[in-house]
Amino acid sequence: MHEFKSEFIKLSIPSPADPSRRTQVLVSLAHVVRIVPYYYLESGGKRMVTTLEADDATSRPQGLKRSFTVHDDIGGQYDSGSATRTGQAMLERLWEESA
């Protein structure tokens, strides 16, 4: 038997009843089935999404940031940017371990 520690990330999504409001969702890392990176530049509080040929931090253009779209096992999709810094670090670690 393996030692197991549950880790959860609190993410937010637009509320189905009122899209201008955000709903907090708690997602277990055990239920994350896929994370898809995307890259962006931030300017004036807005994100401009761009593409990147290779996912290498050393060759990444200066100022380009990475975030993830998180997919869970029941079809939910979340933006990792809505997680806390700790949650974002967990997703970064998960991404690095899967490479």
N, C-alpha and C positions, 0 to 999 in steps of 0.2 A: 504494500500500500504506500502511495506517495503522499508526502506532506503537501497540503493544498491551502492556499490563502486566497480568499475571494477578494477581488479588486473591482471597484465600481467607479464609474465616471459619471458625473452629473453634467448633462448636456441640456440645451434648450432648443425648442422648435416653435414655429408659429402655432398659436392656439387654433384648433379647427373651428371653434365658435367665433373667434375674433382674431384674424390674422395680424392685427396691429399689436396684440399682446403675445407674450412668450410663455410657453409651458415648460416647466422643468421636468426632465426625464432622467431616471437613474438607470444606467446601462452597465451590466456586468461584463467585464472583459471576456469572460467565458462565453458570452453570447455574441461577441463581435465576430463576424464571419469574413469581413473584408474591409480593408482601409485603402482608399485610393488617394494618392497625393495630388495636390494641385499647387501651383506656384503663383505668387502675386506680388505686385508692388503696391505700396500704400501711399496715397497722396490725398491730403485734405480729409482724412477719415474715411475715404472710399478705397475699395480694392479694385485693382485692374489685374484680372487673371491673365496669365500668359502660359506658354508651353515651354518645356525644357527637354532637350534631347536625352541627357543622362542625369541620373539622380546622384550627383556627387557634390558634397558640400564644398570641397576645395575648388571645384571648377564653376560653382554657381556664381552668376554675376552679382556684384555687390548690390545690396539693397533688396534682392529677391528673397522673399520669405516662402516657407512651405507650410501648408495646412493640409488637413485630410477630410475627405468625406467618409464617414463611418457607417457601415452597413451592419445591421444586427440580423439575427436568425429569424425574425418574424417580419422582415421587410422594411424596417425603419431605416431612414437615412438622416444623418445628423452632421452638422459642420463642427469639426473639432475646435474651431475658434470660439465656440460658445462654452467650452469647458474651462475649468479653472486652470491655472498654470500647472498644478500638479497633474491634473487630468491630461493636459496637452503633453506633458513630459512622459506620462505612461504610454500614450499613443506613439510618441517619437521612439521610445524604447522598443515598443512592439514592432514598429516599422524596421528599426535597425536590426532587431533579432531575426526578422523574417528574411532579410536580405542575404 
